[in-house]
Amino acid sequence: MSWEPILWLIFLAINISLISLLIYQIVCLTDLEADYMNPYESSSRINSVVLKEYILHGAFCILFLVTGHWFIFLLTLLPAYYNVRKFLSRQHLIDVTEVFRFIESEKKIRILKLGFYLVLFVLVLVRISNEGTHSLLCYQFSHPLLEILTFSPQFLNSGQYLGLIGVSFDSE
């Protein structure tokens, strides 16, 4: 059994988690802006999930590096660099006293990240379908059926397909 479809399912689960964390943060900022939530409650809710988002994105990026998916690794490297830079400068948490000053920029940053993760979501879904189809063809079907489905010239020239339809050339 190939591990690629399972690996892409893990990528899908991480990506869905990142999307849900960002949607949660955007909803908290929108509720704060609409005055449904006080600044302390909104800041504490967002600050409780920011570090989880950074860790998940770091794991996402490292998994792409370790598994050799270089193109998607390079795509995820720029947001990872941005997250590391914000974390090291201690600007990753939202300050309760200045939340209204930076609410628009924080929402824009999170909406851009959400768009990025949605593009990755589509890429991961395409790769899951490709890997699943390949795995299904390679490991679930018998060898002659796989050759028929892939239109193998060696199979068509060998005459083995006649045995599949019930014709036999036994010399007795």
C-alpha positions in Angstrom: 0.0 0.0 0.0 1.2 3.4 -0.9 1.6 6.0 1.9 1.1 9.0 -0.3 -2.8 9.1 0.0 -2.5 8.8 3.8 0.1 11.6 3.8 -2.1 13.8 1.8 -5.0 13.1 4.1 -2.8 14.3 7.0 -2.0 17.4 5.0 -5.7 18.0 4.5 -6.5 17.6 8.2 -3.8 20.1 9.1 -5.0 22.5 6.4 -8.6 22.3 7.6 -7.4 23.0 11.1 -5.5 26.1 10.0 -8.5 27.4 8.1 -10.8 26.9 11.0 -8.4 28.7 13.4 -8.2 31.7 11.0 -11.9 31.8 10.6 -12.3 31.8 14.4 -9.8 34.7 14.7 -11.6 36.7 11.9 -15.0 36.1 13.6 -13.6 37.3 16.9 -12.2 40.5 15.3 -15.5 41.1 13.5 -17.4 40.6 16.7 -15.1 43.1 18.5 -15.6 45.6 15.7 -19.4 45.2 15.8 -19.2 45.7 19.6 -20.6 42.2 20.4 -17.5 41.3 22.4 -15.3 43.4 24.7 -11.6 43.9 23.9 -10.3 41.7 26.7 -12.5 38.7 25.7 -11.6 39.1 22.0 -7.9 39.5 22.7 -7.7 36.5 25.0 -9.6 34.3 22.6 -7.4 35.2 19.7 -4.2 35.0 21.7 -5.1 31.5 22.9 -5.1 30.2 19.3 -2.4 32.2 17.6 0.4 30.0 19.0 -1.5 26.9 17.9 -1.8 28.3 14.4 1.9 29.0 14.2 2.8 25.5 15.5 0.4 23.9 13.0 1.8 25.9 10.1 5.3 25.0 11.1 4.4 21.3 11.2 2.7 21.7 7.8 5.8 23.3 6.4 8.2 20.8 7.9 6.1 17.8 6.7 6.3 19.2 3.1 10.1 19.5 3.5 10.6 16.0 4.9 8.4 14.3 2.4 10.0 16.0 -0.6 7.1 18.1 -1.8 9.4 21.0 -2.7 7.0 23.3 -4.6 4.4 23.4 -1.8 7.2 23.6 0.8 8.4 26.8 -1.0 4.9 28.1 -1.1 4.4 27.6 2.7 7.9 29.0 3.5 7.0 32.7 3.2 4.1 32.6 5.7 6.2 30.5 8.0 9.0 33.2 7.8 6.3 35.8 8.6 5.1 33.9 11.6 8.6 33.3 12.9 9.4 37.0 12.5 6.3 38.1 14.4 6.9 35.5 17.1 10.5 36.5 17.7 9.7 40.2 17.9 6.8 39.4 20.3 4.2 41.0 18.0 2.2 37.8 17.6 -0.2 38.6 20.4 -3.0 41.2 20.3 -2.7 43.9 23.0 -5.9 44.6 24.8 -5.3 48.3 25.1 -4.4 48.8 21.4 -6.7 46.3 19.7 -8.9 49.0 18.2 -6.0 50.8 16.6 -4.8 47.7 14.7 -8.1 45.9 14.1 -8.3 46.6 10.3 -4.7 45.5 9.7 -5.1 42.4 11.8 -8.3 41.4 9.8 -6.5 42.0 6.5 -3.6 39.9 7.5 -5.8 37.1 8.6 -8.0 37.3 5.5 -4.8 37.1 3.3 -3.7 34.0 5.3 -7.1 32.5 4.9 -6.9 33.0 1.1 -3.5 31.4 1.1 -4.8 28.4 3.0 -7.8 28.0 0.8 -5.4 27.9 -2.3 -3.4 25.2 -0.5 -6.7 23.4 0.3 -7.5 23.2 -3.4 -3.9 22.0 -4.1 -4.1 19.3 -1.4 -7.5 18.1 -2.7 -6.2 17.8 -6.2 -3.2 15.8 -5.0 -5.4 13.6 -2.9 -7.5 12.8 -5.9 -4.4 12.1 -8.0 -2.8 9.9 -5.4 -6.0 8.1 -4.6 -6.6 7.3 -8.3 -3.0 6.2 -8.8 -3.2 4.1 -5.6 -6.5 2.5 -6.7 -5.2 1.6 -10.1 -1.9 0.3 -8.9 -2.8 -1.7 -5.8 -6.5 -2.7 -6.0 -6.7 -4.2 -9.5 -5.1 -7.3 -10.8 -2.1 -7.0 -13.1 -3.9 -7.7 -16.4 -6.7 -5.3 -15.5 -4.2 -2.6 -14.6 -2.5 -3.1 -18.0 -5.9 -2.9 -19.8 -6.8 0.3 -17.9 -3.5 2.0 -18.7 -3.5 0.8 -22.3 -0.2 -0.9 -22.1 1.3 -1.7 -25.5 3.1 -4.7 -24.1 -0.2 -6.2 -22.9 -1.9 -5.5 -26.2 0.9 -7.1 -28.2 1.2 -10.1 -26.0 -2.2 -11.6 -26.7 -3.0 -12.1 -23.0 -6.2 -10.2 -23.4 -7.7 -13.1 -25.3 -7.5 -15.2 -22.2 -9.5 -12.6 -20.3 -12.4 -12.9 -22.6 -12.4 -16.7 -22.6 -10.5 -17.6 -25.7 -7.7 -20.1 -25.2 -5.1 -21.5 -27.6 -4.2 -24.8 -26.0 -2.4 -27.2 -28.3 -3.5 -30.7 -27.5 
